Amino acid sequence: MAKSTGELPSVVGHNNKQGFRWGRPSHPFLIGGAVCVLFLFSNLLVTSNLKLNMYVVTGNEKLEDHIERALSINLGNGECEWTPPRDAPQDQVLFSTLFAAFPGSGQRSAFMHLEGLTELRASDDQRINPGSMGKKFAFMKTNYPLHDGTWWFDAAFDDNLNQAVLLVRNPRWALPAYQHLLYEIEYSTSWYRSYQLQYHTYTKRPPLEDYLRWRELRFDIEIKKWGWFMDFWMEGGLLRDIYTNELTTPDHFAHLIDSVMYGQAELLAEQQFLNDQSAYIDGKCGKNVTTCQPAAIA
């Protein structure tokens, strides 16, 4: 089971004046590359006729002499024209992968690499991307069970996600990145408002005072949510309470992930008086995805 305690408080302590360094980190993100290598060599799209252009180079051959990239048009003399990735074949069975991550953990970075290497468009459970309704994708991302992730897959994706991959980023960086994103979408609590503001993301940063206020108010619960999220996926979708980490029921779990209806005091009281302490696995595990147990962690 993933641990939500340990040394984390000493690294990102609530009252630590060294706290979170301001701004999005500029160090290179390696998650995407590792994930791409994993899946390109595990026959990600096992039933399609997509050409991944993988060759064995021998003798004096050069790899670049064999690579054909449809994602960019070779104009010669080292120049190229970028073209967007395309949708996966809709009339074929896809081996599809769900990428789960706490917000601010680099899913978009991973998707940039995946789209660049496979030439296939990626999407998310919110279906905010234009033209994504009713389509199948080789790669989907979610923040579920956080309320930021709805796991709202339409009929095109019922029973079609074959495996899950968990992307993990140190909360030292993930939590500030998450707050920056919330600021850009004006702390939206609705799908429609998030849709309206989607092009504001990665365009601005909040004032330092805004971030510090959010950190002081939200750090304790957000670090609990980070650990709770990791436990959910590492335990294959086992339902637990955010505040106590105790086993809980599907009804209480549904209240936990509701974004606006239930407060902390109500949820704590509800958990305290539960009579059922059985171990429940989320109903989406085994239905919408083959298993919630991650096939890989990156």
PEVEN-V434602 format. One record per pair of residues at least 12 apart in sequence whose C-alpha atoms are under 7 Angstrom apart, sorted by the first residue. I is the first residue (numbers start at 1). J is the second residue. D is the distance in Angstrom with one decimal. If there is no record, write none. Layout:
i & j & d
I & J & D
I & J & D
This chain:
i & j & d
1 & 231 & 6.0
1 & 234 & 5.9
1 & 235 & 5.8
2 & 230 & 5.9
2 & 231 & 4.9
2 & 234 & 5.9
3 & 227 & 6.5
3 & 231 & 7.0
4 & 224 & 6.8
4 & 227 & 4.0
4 & 228 & 6.7
12 & 172 & 5.9
14 & 219 & 6.5
20 & 172 & 6.5
24 & 177 & 6.2
31 & 110 & 6.1
31 & 298 & 5.8
32 & 109 & 6.0
32 & 110 & 3.6
32 & 111 & 6.9
32 & 113 & 5.5
32 & 114 & 7.0
33 & 113 & 6.4
34 & 298 & 7.0
35 & 298 & 6.6
36 & 113 & 6.8
36 & 114 & 5.8
44 & 95 & 6.0
45 & 94 & 5.8
45 & 95 & 5.1
46 & 95 & 6.2
47 & 93 & 6.2
47 & 94 & 6.4
48 & 92 & 6.3
48 & 94 & 6.8
52 & 118 & 6.7
53 & 67 & 6.1
53 & 68 & 6.6
71 & 83 & 5.2
71 & 84 & 6.4
71 & 85 & 6.3
71 & 119 & 5.8
85 & 115 & 6.2
85 & 119 & 4.8
85 & 120 & 5.1
85 & 121 & 5.2
86 & 119 & 6.3
86 & 120 & 5.1
86 & 121 & 5.4
87 & 120 & 5.7
87 & 121 & 5.3
88 & 120 & 5.9
88 & 137 & 6.0
88 & 138 & 6.7
90 & 136 & 6.3
94 & 138 & 6.4
95 & 138 & 6.5
95 & 162 & 5.9
96 & 137 & 6.8
96 & 138 & 4.4
96 & 139 & 5.8
96 & 160 & 6.7
96 & 161 & 5.0
96 & 162 & 5.4
96 & 163 & 6.9
97 & 138 & 6.2
97 & 139 & 5.1
97 & 140 & 6.3
97 & 161 & 5.9
97 & 162 & 6.0
97 & 163 & 5.1
97 & 164 & 5.7
98 & 139 & 6.1
98 & 140 & 4.9
98 & 141 & 5.5
98 & 161 & 6.6
98 & 163 & 6.2
98 & 164 & 4.6
98 & 165 & 6.2
99 & 140 & 6.0
99 & 141 & 4.5
99 & 142 & 6.2
99 & 164 & 5.9
99 & 165 & 4.9
99 & 166 & 6.0
99 & 167 & 6.9
100 & 141 & 5.8
100 & 142 & 5.0
100 & 143 & 5.7
100 & 165 & 6.2
100 & 166 & 5.0
100 & 167 & 6.2
101 & 142 & 6.7
101 & 143 & 5.5
101 & 166 & 6.0
101 & 167 & 5.0
101 & 168 & 6.4
102 & 143 & 5.6
102 & 226 & 6.7
103 & 143 & 6.4
103 & 174 & 6.9
103 & 178 & 5.5
104 & 174 & 4.7
104 & 175 & 6.7
104 & 177 & 4.8
104 & 178 & 4.6
105 & 167 & 6.8
105 & 168 & 6.3
105 & 169 & 5.1
105 & 174 & 5.3
121 & 137 & 7.0
122 & 137 & 6.0
122 & 138 & 6.7
122 & 139 & 5.0
122 & 140 & 6.0
123 & 137 & 6.7
123 & 139 & 6.5
123 & 140 & 5.0
123 & 141 & 6.6
124 & 140 & 4.9
124 & 141 & 4.6
124 & 142 & 6.0
125 & 140 & 6.8
125 & 141 & 6.3
125 & 142 & 5.7
125 & 149 & 6.7
125 & 150 & 6.4
125 & 151 & 5.1
125 & 152 & 5.2
125 & 153 & 5.8
126 & 149 & 7.0
126 & 150 & 6.4
126 & 152 & 6.1
128 & 195 & 5.9
134 & 154 & 6.3
134 & 155 & 6.9
134 & 156 & 5.3
135 & 156 & 5.8
136 & 156 & 5.8
136 & 157 & 6.1
145 & 229 & 6.9
145 & 257 & 6.4
146 & 257 & 5.8
147 & 257 & 5.0
147 & 258 & 6.1
147 & 259 & 5.4
158 & 288 & 5.6
159 & 287 & 5.6
159 & 288 & 4.6
159 & 289 & 6.2
160 & 288 & 6.6
160 & 289 & 6.7
161 & 288 & 6.1
161 & 289 & 4.5
161 & 290 & 6.4
162 & 289 & 5.6
162 & 290 & 5.1
163 & 289 & 6.2
163 & 290 & 5.9
163 & 291 & 6.4
163 & 295 & 6.3
164 & 292 & 6.1
164 & 293 & 6.9
164 & 294 & 4.9
164 & 295 & 5.9
165 & 294 & 5.0
165 & 295 & 5.6
165 & 296 & 5.1
165 & 297 & 5.9
166 & 294 & 5.9
166 & 296 & 6.5
166 & 297 & 4.8
166 & 298 & 6.4
167 & 297 & 5.9
167 & 298 & 4.9
168 & 298 & 6.1
180 & 205 & 6.1
180 & 206 & 6.3
181 & 201 & 6.3
183 & 206 & 6.2
184 & 200 & 5.7
184 & 201 & 5.5
184 & 204 & 6.8
185 & 197 & 5.4
185 & 198 & 7.0
185 & 200 & 6.6
185 & 201 & 6.9
189 & 259 & 6.8
224 & 242 & 6.6
225 & 242 & 6.4
228 & 242 & 5.8
233 & 292 & 6.1
233 & 293 & 6.1
233 & 294 & 6.8
234 & 293 & 6.2
234 & 294 & 6.9
235 & 293 & 6.7
236 & 291 & 7.0
236 & 292 & 4.6
236 & 293 & 4.2
237 & 281 & 5.2
237 & 282 & 5.3
237 & 285 & 6.5
237 & 292 & 5.6
238 & 279 & 7.0
238 & 280 & 5.9
238 & 281 & 4.5
238 & 282 & 6.4
239 & 253 & 6.7
239 & 280 & 5.7
239 & 281 & 5.9
239 & 282 & 6.4
247 & 277 & 5.9
247 & 278 & 7.0
247 & 279 & 6.2
248 & 277 & 6.1
249 & 276 & 6.9
249 & 280 & 6.7
